[in-house]
Amino acid sequence: MSLKLFLLNAFGGIKATSKIESEKESLWNDYQVFSKVQQSAELKEFLDLEPQVTSESFKKRKSELAALKFKGSPEERQLKQFEKLKRDKRLERYYQTTGSKDLQRYESLKEGSDLNRYFELEKLIQEGLNKSDERAKETQAEYKRLKASEPVRFFLQYPKSSAYKNYLRMQNSEEKRSFEDLKDAVESDEFKEKKTYLEDPKKWEKTPEFEMEKRYLELKNQPEISLYQKYKNSSALDFFKKWEIVFEDRFEAGVLDLSKWKPLNYWAAKTVGKNFSPAGDLQAFTEGKNIHLKGARLQIQVKKEKLNALVWNPVLGFVETEMDYSSDNLTSGGLFESQYGILEAKIKYNPDKNFQDVFYLAGEDNSLRVNLFEGGVKTQFGLSKTENTKIHEESFSLSGLSVGKLYIFSMEWDKGKISWKVNDKELFTTHDRVPDYPMFINLASLVINESNALPHNFEIDWVRFYQKRKS
């Protein structure tokens, strides 16, 4: 047993498969949205608006408009001063007098000819009359009669009135000048428009800047752009930015996808044209009859049944032999291969020492295998190389995992290096004998020892292969 793997598995050092899948699926979906929105006109518009709307000058402009009110403004001070002068009793009386009939009458008498005779007689009297002269007596009598008349009495008394005195005092006063200047100002269309503008609580909403901000916020709150904002400075999507899926099978169609898999061993197809079994194995490969897709999961099933099959004998060559077990194998050889990348698969960990379930990469030269997973007689992953009938292995034991559970096994293959992970936990790395040529995917379940624990199923939930994106 791998003590390291056992301790990691027992004490939470390996994350739950469901959590990893959920997180990765979520990130993958987010990456697809992120990639799409990166090319969108909406994002371009948003990125054009953002520096303007978030600039200090823009914020200052909005703040200034928010603070711009009628209360406390120069306009309010003007209006208050106007209202104060409007209530001034002297000015109030002045304007009452200005529009009065008495002032109009007085001005009319003063400027008219109705009192000319009175003024003539007054002048004669002031110049002196011979009082013994009969004519002078008549003049004086006429003068007295005119002076006692209502028009003359009004004309002589009105200038002595408080109303007229106030009128004369205020006519050229600073108060009157200020009042009339303010009256012209506050009753102007310009003032009224400015007052209405300052009192408007929605003046910001009527600016071009508001429309700009409104559009910016509309775009910002779009789910796609919110997602872009979330990830634009994050490393969370770096994996998908670096890697792209070039091969994937989720086994959801219910039938084997023959554009991705062949149930015929790659090397068997190139030699005898049908499957054969290596010496020592107890199973016959049925070329697809033991492949089942149930519940979106691939099963390579081992059954106990007698079948004739070719067996490779190093001395005799291919010999037809009756086998007691049937199984199957799959390959992507001739359909998909890659030089370097990441291979990962979700596999049910169910090792049985009578069988050997294998999931590996191999190339034209079958002497080197890069094992993503082996379960059974050997439960491990790593690299194996056959040289002069001897097998060289560099491997890591997987026997510390929990039987019956699904795990995500992955390997990253690069020039001169391969590293293996279980549920994103890196466990093993090698730099020795790393292949530098294209390889393809192979799966099989082998019978090593007699068993009655049948059927035995090698179960795979999904398979993916990633390659580095081309810049």
Number of C-alpha atoms within 10 A of each C-alpha: 11 14 12 14 21 17 14 16 16 13 10 9 14 21 16 15 17 13 11 16 14 11 12 15 12 11 17 15 11 17 21 12 16 22 13 13 17 16 10 12 10 17 18 13 13 19 14 12 17 16 11 16 19 12 10 11 11 15 13 11 13 16 12 12 16 14 10 17 18 17 12 9 13 10 19 16 13 15 19 13 16 20 14 11 20 17 11 14 10 18 20 13 16 22 15 13 17 16 10 11 10 16 18 13 16 19 12 13 17 13 10 11 11 13 16 12 13 17 16 12 19 18 11 14 16 9 8 10 14 10 13 8 10 10 12 16 14 12 18 18 13 15 20 14 12 19 20 12 11 10 16 18 12 16 19 12 11 17 15 10 10 11 19 19 14 15 22 13 12 18 16 10 13 10 16 18 13 14 20 15 12 19 18 12 17 18 11 12 11 11 15 14 11 14 19 14 15 21 14 14 13 12 15 17 12 10 12 10 16 15 13 15 18 14 15 21 15 12 19 20 12 12 11 19 22 14 17 22 13 12 16 14 9 10 9 13 17 11 14 18 13 13 16 16 15 14 16 15 19 15 21 16 13 13 13 18 12 10 10 17 20 21 24 23 24 24 17 13 14 10 9 11 12 18 22 23 22 15 14 12 17 20 31 30 29 20 17 16 13 18 22 19 18 15 11 17 19 25 20 24 22 26 21 18 13 13 15 16 21 21 24 18 13 9 6 8 11 17 14 12 14 16 20 16 23 25 28 25 27 23 23 23 23 12 13 17 19 18 15 22 19 21 23 22 23 22 22 19 25 19 22 19 14 16 24 22 25 23 25 21 24 22 21 13 10 13 14 22 22 25 21 24 24 23 24 21 16 18 24 20 28 23 23 17 17 13 10 7 8 8 11 13 15 16 18 17 20 24 19 17 23 15 12 11 11 21 24 24 20 25 26 19 22 16 13 13 16 23 17 26 19 21 21 17 16 13 15 17 18 16 12 11 15 17 22 13 14 14 24 19 25 23 23 22 27 27 26 17 14 12 16 9 11 11 13 23 21 26 21 24 22 18 20 16 24 20 19 16 11 7 4
